[in-house]
Amino acid sequence: MIRLFQIAVFSFLIFHLAGCNAPEESDTSWQNLKIGDLAPSHSGKRPGSHTLKTMNFNVYILEMPAEKVTALDDIWPMLHTGVLRFNDYNAFGSNSFSVGFGQRLMWNRVVDLLLGAGAKKAQTISLLLPPSRANDVNVTRLYGQQTVFYASTEGSMEGADIGPGKLVLRIKAEKIPGFRGVCGVNVLPVFTSPMRGLIPRSADGGKPGEFVFGSAGFGLRMGPGDFILLGPQEYSSNQITLGSLFFSKPKGSLFFNEAERKPPERKPAVRLFLLVCTGIND
């Protein structure tokens, strides 16, 4: 079962990317994911051809049983953090966010550990980002107003009265002058609402109807085959903090235990985000 995880599909996914303004949700099997087939998209480009300049990504939203969250302790040390530029390193951790950067050679090991912890693919979103354009990946929805607590860049715990609306992961890509096959990527949690007048403006800016959690944002450079894993430091079911809303799913999901041949069982879940650069059209 584990080895089936490494049988090819990325080459298929690259040709089914959606537009920047309307990401496509794919049903492609998480178990067939393979990163080794990725190659810079300009490698086979004909001289004089005209190609839309884009940076292409796949976002895999994964779920794993909350009882297995400590399995992440074996994954984080394998990944790099030195290439990451945090808006505020201390506030990022205080919000219970963790992130690590990896490349092709690490892929199979990371995947094996995630599968061993019972992780499953909940959603796949393909992004095709023109330079300086951002796209929002939906994380969870708030159906009413509530206070969400978060660690600010000022070093204090703050409360934001937000809702109804959506908590999203905003991903923005930029060309880097003088470099080919690499782009700058910025990742930021944002709350958006159609009820603009009810949402306070955050100190980190944002448009009317948005609350930007800049203290949990970060950036890095990525090329085809590079990936980042974004997840929690621990599981929390309280649903009143930024970290718990972002990564915890107390209502749970169905998980199969094929090794013990048991029927599917609903368990509280941890939400993970795997962002993979699939190509850059220079």
Rosetta blueprint (number, residue, H / E / L):
1 M L
2 I L
3 R H
4 L H
5 F H
6 Q H
7 I L
8 A L
9 V L
10 F H
11 S H
12 F H
13 L H
14 I H
15 F L
16 H L
17 L L
18 A L
19 G L
20 C L
21 N L
22 A L
23 P L
24 E E
25 E E
26 S E
27 D L
28 T L
29 S L
30 W H
31 Q H
32 N H
33 L L
34 K L
35 I L
36 G L
37 D L
38 L L
39 A L
40 P L
41 S H
42 H H
43 S H
44 G H
45 K L
46 R L
47 P L
48 G L
49 S L
50 H L
51 T L
52 L L
53 K L
54 T L
55 M E
56 N E
57 F E
58 N E
59 V E
60 Y E
61 I E
62 L E
63 E E
64 M E
65 P E
66 A H
67 E H
68 K H
69 V H
70 T H
71 A H
72 L H
73 D H
74 D H
75 I L
76 W H
77 P H
78 M H
79 L L
80 H E
81 T L
82 G L
83 V L
84 L L
85 R E
86 F E
87 N L
88 D L
89 Y H
90 N H
91 A H
92 F H
93 G H
94 S H
95 N L
96 S L
97 F E
98 S E
99 V E
100 G E
101 F E
102 G E
103 Q L
104 R H
105 L H
106 M H
107 W H
108 N H
109 R H
110 V H
111 V H
112 D H
113 L H
114 L H
115 L H
116 G H
117 A L
118 G L
119 A L
120 K E
121 K E
122 A E
123 Q E
124 T E
125 I E
126 S E
127 L E
128 L E
129 L E
130 P L
131 P L
132 S L
133 R L
134 A E
135 N E
136 D E
137 V E
138 N E
139 V E
140 T E
141 R E
142 L E
143 Y L
144 G L
145 Q L
146 Q E
147 T E
148 V E
149 F E
150 Y E
151 A E
152 S L
153 T L
154 E L
155 G L
156 S L
157 M E
158 E E
159 G E
160 A E
161 D E
162 I E
163 G L
164 P L
165 G E
166 K E
167 L E
168 V E
169 L E
170 R E
171 I E
172 K E
173 A E
174 E E
175 K E
176 I L
177 P L
178 G L
179 F L
180 R L
181 G L
182 V L
183 C E
184 G E
185 V E
186 N E
187 V E
188 L E
189 P E
190 V E
191 F E
192 T E
193 S L
194 P L
195 M L
196 R H
197 G H
198 L H
199 I L
200 P L
201 R L
202 S E
203 A L
204 D L
205 G E
206 G L
207 K L
208 P L
209 G L
210 E E
211 F E
212 V E
213 F L
214 G H
215 S H
216 A H
217 G L
218 F E
219 G E
220 L E
221 R E
222 M E
223 G L
224 P L
225 G L
226 D L
227 F E
228 I E
229 L E
230 L E
231 G E
232 P E
233 Q L
234 E L
235 Y L
236 S L
237 S L
238 N L
239 Q L
240 I L
241 T E
242 L H
243 G H
244 S H
245 L H
246 F H
247 F H
248 S E
249 K E
250 P E
251 K E
252 G E
253 S E
254 L E
255 F E
256 F E
257 N E
258 E L
259 A L
260 E L
261 R L
262 K E
263 P E
264 P E
265 E E
266 R E
267 K E
268 P E
269 A E
270 V E
271 R E
272 L E
273 F E
274 L E
275 L E
276 V E
277 C E
278 T E
279 G E
280 I E
281 N L
282 D L
